[in-house]
């Protein structure tokens, strides 16, 4: 089982949308607390980049003073 599959199955305080060869991750809501807790998943994805997937794009929210990521799109390696 791939790391992405593990994330999808275990769930968490984030939303996963899976497509053929890719997946996108975003916070569970637009609440500050969800956006902040989502940063832990962003760090984990960055650490595991290359472990069956590649980070294709990260989107940094524009309405916060801090550089917080609110979307991560990965391509899944086969």
C-alpha atoms as a printed R data frame, in Angstrom:
   type eleno elety resid chain resno       x      y       z
1  ATOM     1    CA   UNK     A     1   0.000  0.000   0.000
2  ATOM     2    CA   UNK     A     2   1.358  3.404  -0.936
3  ATOM     3    CA   UNK     A     3   1.737  6.315   1.428
4  ATOM     4    CA   UNK     A     4  -1.047  8.178  -0.404
5  ATOM     5    CA   UNK     A     5  -3.354  5.164   0.018
6  ATOM     6    CA   UNK     A     6  -2.533  5.125   3.731
7  ATOM     7    CA   UNK     A     7  -3.458  8.808   4.017
8  ATOM     8    CA   UNK     A     8  -6.731  8.267   2.159
9  ATOM     9    CA   UNK     A     9  -7.676  5.302   4.353
10 ATOM    10    CA   UNK     A    10  -6.624  6.826   7.662
11 ATOM    11    CA   UNK     A    11  -8.368 10.118   6.986
12 ATOM    12    CA   UNK     A    12  -7.671 13.153   9.055
13 ATOM    13    CA   UNK     A    13  -8.515 16.798   9.263
14 ATOM    14    CA   UNK     A    14  -8.185 17.241   5.509
15 ATOM    15    CA   UNK     A    15 -10.007 16.510   2.263
16 ATOM    16    CA   UNK     A    16  -8.533 14.174  -0.360
17 ATOM    17    CA   UNK     A    17  -9.718 14.059  -3.946
18 ATOM    18    CA   UNK     A    18  -8.263 11.133  -5.844
19 ATOM    19    CA   UNK     A    19  -8.106 10.935  -9.638
20 ATOM    20    CA   UNK     A    20  -6.315  8.701 -12.114
21 ATOM    21    CA   UNK     A    21  -2.617  9.246 -11.412
22 ATOM    22    CA   UNK     A    22  -3.056 12.150  -8.990
23 ATOM    23    CA   UNK     A    23  -4.518 13.297  -5.700
24 ATOM    24    CA   UNK     A    24  -5.202 16.670  -4.134
25 ATOM    25    CA   UNK     A    25  -5.176 17.529  -0.455
26 ATOM    26    CA   UNK     A    26  -6.811 20.534   1.181
27 ATOM    27    CA   UNK     A    27  -7.859 21.548   4.699
28 ATOM    28    CA   UNK     A    28 -11.164 20.218   6.026
29 ATOM    29    CA   UNK     A    29 -12.605 23.751   6.066
30 ATOM    30    CA   UNK     A    30 -11.601 27.377   5.753
31 ATOM    31    CA   UNK     A    31 -11.312 27.776   9.520
32 ATOM    32    CA   UNK     A    32  -7.968 29.053  10.754
33 ATOM    33    CA   UNK     A    33  -7.552 26.003  12.974
34 ATOM    34    CA   UNK     A    34  -8.053 23.594  10.055
35 ATOM    35    CA   UNK     A    35  -5.655 25.550   7.847
36 ATOM    36    CA   UNK     A    36  -3.029 25.565  10.578
37 ATOM    37    CA   UNK     A    37  -3.389 21.844  11.321
38 ATOM    38    CA   UNK     A    38  -3.186 21.117   7.576
39 ATOM    39    CA   UNK     A    39   0.406 22.397   7.643
40 ATOM    40    CA   UNK     A    40   1.444 19.203   9.469
41 ATOM    41    CA   UNK     A    41   0.205 17.153   6.501
42 ATOM    42    CA   UNK     A    42   2.037 19.496   4.113
43 ATOM    43    CA   UNK     A    43   5.275 18.865   6.031
44 ATOM    44    CA   UNK     A    44   4.700 15.078   5.913
45 ATOM    45    CA   UNK     A    45   4.037 15.155   2.170
46 ATOM    46    CA   UNK     A    46   7.202 17.195   1.616
47 ATOM    47    CA   UNK     A    47   9.233 14.712   3.672
48 ATOM    48    CA   UNK     A    48   7.845 11.718   1.752
49 ATOM    49    CA   UNK     A    49   8.035 13.374  -1.707
50 ATOM    50    CA   UNK     A    50   9.487 10.756  -4.075
51 ATOM    51    CA   UNK     A    51   8.075  7.844  -2.065
52 ATOM    52    CA   UNK     A    52   5.591  6.710  -4.720
53 ATOM    53    CA   UNK     A    53   4.400 10.227  -5.506
54 ATOM    54    CA   UNK     A    54   5.704 13.657  -6.450
55 ATOM    55    CA   UNK     A    55   4.407 17.006  -5.322
56 ATOM    56    CA   UNK     A    56   3.152 18.679  -8.478
57 ATOM    57    CA   UNK     A    57   1.843 21.926  -7.023
58 ATOM    58    CA   UNK     A    58   1.410 23.708  -3.712
59 ATOM    59    CA   UNK     A    59  -0.881 26.696  -3.401
60 ATOM    60    CA   UNK     A    60  -0.128 29.286  -0.732
61 ATOM    61    CA   UNK     A    61  -3.159 31.121   0.617
62 ATOM    62    CA   UNK     A    62  -3.176 34.788  -0.264
63 ATOM    63    CA   UNK     A    63  -5.432 36.041   2.504
64 ATOM    64    CA   UNK     A    64  -3.095 35.341   5.414
65 ATOM    65    CA   UNK     A    65   0.007 37.175   6.582
66 ATOM    66    CA   UNK     A    66   1.784 33.836   6.951
67 ATOM    67    CA   UNK     A    67   2.679 31.630   3.992
68 ATOM    68    CA   UNK     A    68   0.237 28.809   4.705
69 ATOM    69    CA   UNK     A    69  -0.402 26.139   2.088
70 ATOM    70    CA   UNK     A    70  -4.080 25.467   1.381
71 ATOM    71    CA   UNK     A    71  -3.737 22.953  -1.478
72 ATOM    72    CA   UNK     A    72  -1.243 20.252  -2.401
73 ATOM    73    CA   UNK     A    73  -1.551 18.319  -5.670
74 ATOM    74    CA   UNK     A    74   0.552 15.193  -6.119
75 ATOM    75    CA   UNK     A    75   1.176 12.912  -9.060
76 ATOM    76    CA   UNK     A    76   1.224  9.243  -8.207
77 ATOM    77    CA   UNK     A    77   4.072  7.211  -9.624
78 ATOM    78    CA   UNK     A    78   3.297  3.783 -10.992
